[in-house]
């Protein structure tokens, strides 16, 4: 078999996209993710993992070709590819292994709601799957299937949305109650160098964003509170603390706990929810002044796009291109008040 030399960059890029199974409708922002899936899949197959340096070295020239960025600095493109690997890990497509190695995750289907489409999750490249023409819709690192081919649906395992997004199955306050009961506080003697802030939604103005609900004073009650302090290099550390007469008498760290979800549970218990506002009548763009828990962010990233204005870094603007009602239902479960005034 002869080898064809292709001198035209545009034709070479078209052939490369075709080899990856990318339709013409695939946005440029999604190409790097399919390049990485194919790279990790092809190189990790013999041993189950491939080192990040090999991934980046192999994916970089393909990225240059398919995106027309031949003259861009290598450091910039490698940084984008590293970030894309992290996005694919968060989406559930790739696995980060010890020692800087990466591997493909098991392919499966995640259904949003009955009749509202599925996510194709996993590290298998699109070109290797039995897909109908234009069956896939690409959205960042996510691949959407309106209706999978029967043989694909039969072959792939199913994962429910809560499991994929890592959202607790319990209602918010029940989940928070279990978390609080499971954490043992140890006797605590503060030092003069330590300064805590306390999350106090019950004393905040109605609807105030969460970043304005912190106070230096825990109040006179004997109670258990969420507290935080600034550590070296500006990192925040969160603690669950027992307070008596405005002093901390017991504390435990919150490693492994979604602190943001806990804040929403405390808001709900205080009957002081935060608010989200629809910005436009003709599109599903919502303004948030408080960060969302990780599970909701993971789901929303598959359904829409997050924008953080440079001049207003405390704002979160989510625009949903699909499954808006699912997203709004998740917000209501967090106790968020939805304002439809545009």
Secondary structure, 3 states (H helix, E strand, C coil): CCCCCCCCHHHHHHHHHHHCCCCCCCCHHHHHHHHHHHHHHHHHCCCCCEEHHHHHHHHHHHHHHHHCCCCCCHHHHHHHHHHHHHHHHHHCCEEEEHHHEEEECCCEEEECCCCCCEEEECCCCHHHCCCCCCCEEEECCEEEECCCCHHHHHHCEEEEHHHHHCCCCCCHHHHHHHHHHHCCCEECCCCCCCCCEEECHHHCCCCCCHHHCEECCCCCCCEEEEEEEECHHHCEEEEEEEEECCEEEEEEECCCCCHHHHHHHHHHHCCCCCEEEECCCCCCEEEECCCCCHHHHHHHHHHEEEECCCCCCCCEEEEECCCHHHHHHHHHHCCCEEECCC
